[in-house]
C-alpha cells in the first residue's frame, strides 16, 4: 500500500523489518561484493580478532536499511539519499531489527521529501548501525 506525503507526520515510525542473516548469506554477500575479509566467514579468524563469531558485513547492513526504507515508500516513492555509520557488530545467525522514524518533511520545488532516522538493532535493543534517509513521496493529488 502506497504511503503519501500527506499521511506522514514527524515522529511517526515506519514498519520495522526483521532480518536473520545466516552464514550462507554472508558468504554469498562476500562473493557478490568482493568483500572477503575473513571476519565475515571464518570463525577462528573472527575469534582471533576479538569477535565472538563471524559478523555481518557493514554494507549488507546498509543494504538492509535501504530495503527497510524502500519497502515503506514503494511502489511510487523513491529513495533519494541513504547514509549510515557503524557503531557495533552483528553476529551471523542472530535476529536483526531494522527500524526508522520520520524526522521531518519539506517541499523542494515539485518534490515532497521526507527525512528519516534509520537504524539496526540487536535483540537486546543495542543500535549497531545508525543513519539517515530521504525519500520523495507522491501526493494524493498526484495519484
C-alpha positions in Angstrom: 0.0 0.0 0.0 1.5 3.3 -1.1 2.2 5.9 1.6 1.5 9.5 0.7 3.2 12.7 1.8 0.1 14.0 3.4 -0.2 10.9 5.6 3.3 11.2 7.1 4.0 13.1 10.3 7.2 13.9 12.2 7.8 11.3 14.9 5.9 8.6 13.0 7.6 5.2 13.0 7.8 3.2 9.7 7.1 -0.5 9.7 10.1 -2.4 11.1 11.9 -5.1 9.1 13.3 -8.2 10.7 16.3 -10.0 9.2 18.2 -13.1 10.3 21.4 -13.1 8.3 22.9 -16.6 8.0 26.5 -17.6 7.4 25.4 -18.7 3.9 24.0 -15.2 3.2 27.3 -13.7 4.4 29.3 -16.0 2.1 27.0 -15.1 -0.8 27.4 -11.3 0.0 31.2 -11.7 0.2 31.2 -13.1 -3.3 28.8 -10.6 -4.7 30.5 -7.6 -3.1 34.1 -8.9 -3.3 34.5 -8.2 0.4 36.4 -11.3 1.5 37.6 -10.1 4.9 37.7 -13.3 7.0 35.8 -11.9 9.9 32.6 -12.4 7.8 33.0 -16.2 7.2 35.9 -17.7 9.2 35.0 -18.3 12.9 38.6 -18.9 14.0 39.8 -15.7 12.3 36.9 -13.8 13.8 37.7 -15.1 17.3 41.4 -14.3 16.9 40.3 -10.7 16.2 38.4 -10.5 19.5 35.0 -11.2 18.0 32.7 -13.9 19.4 32.0 -15.3 15.9 31.7 -14.1 12.3 29.9 -10.8 11.8 27.6 -9.2 9.3 29.2 -7.0 6.6 28.6 -3.3 7.2 27.5 -2.8 3.6 25.0 -5.6 4.0 23.5 -3.8 7.0 23.3 -0.7 4.8 21.5 -2.7 2.2 19.0 -3.9 4.8 18.4 -0.3 5.8 17.8 0.6 2.1 15.3 -2.3 1.9 13.6 -1.0 5.1 13.0 2.4 3.5 12.1 1.3 0.0 9.6 -1.3 1.4 8.0 1.6 3.1 7.9 4.2 0.3 7.3 1.9 -2.6 6.0 1.4 -5.2 5.9 5.1 -6.3 8.1 6.7 -3.6 11.8 7.0 -4.3 14.8 6.7 -2.0 16.9 9.8 -2.7 19.6 9.5 -0.1 20.8 7.0 2.5 23.8 7.2 4.8 24.9 5.3 7.8 27.7 4.7 10.2 28.6 1.5 12.0 28.6 1.6 15.8 28.7 -2.1 16.6 28.8 -5.6 15.3 26.0 -8.1 14.5 26.8 -11.8 14.6 25.6 -14.1 12.0 22.5 -16.3 12.8 21.1 -13.6 15.2 17.9 -11.6 14.6 18.4 -8.1 13.5 15.6 -5.5 13.6 15.7 -2.5 11.2 13.7 0.5 12.2 13.0 4.0 11.3 11.2 7.2 12.3 10.2 10.3 10.4 12.3 13.3 11.4 11.0 15.9 9.0 9.0 16.9 5.9 9.6 19.5 3.3 8.7 20.6 -0.2 11.5 21.5 -2.7 10.1 22.6 -6.0 7.9 19.7 -7.1 9.4 17.2 -4.7 7.7 16.2 -1.5 10.6 15.0 0.7 10.6 13.0 4.0 13.6 12.7 6.2 14.1 9.6 8.3 16.4 8.4 11.1 17.1 4.7 10.5 19.0 2.1 12.4 19.6 -1.6 13.0 19.4 -3.1 16.4 20.3 -6.4 18.1 17.7 -8.4 20.1 18.7 -6.6 23.3 17.9 -3.2 21.6 21.5 -2.1 21.1 21.8 0.1 18.0 24.6 -1.2 15.8 24.1 0.9 12.7 22.6 4.4 12.6 21.8 6.6 9.7 19.5 8.9 7.8 17.5 8.6 4.7 15.5 11.0 2.5 12.6 9.8 0.3 10.4 11.6 -2.3 6.8 10.6 -1.8 3.8 11.1 -4.1 1.0 13.3 -3.0 -2.7 12.3 -3.1 -3.3 15.0 -5.7 -0.7 13.4 -8.0 -2.1 9.9 -7.6 
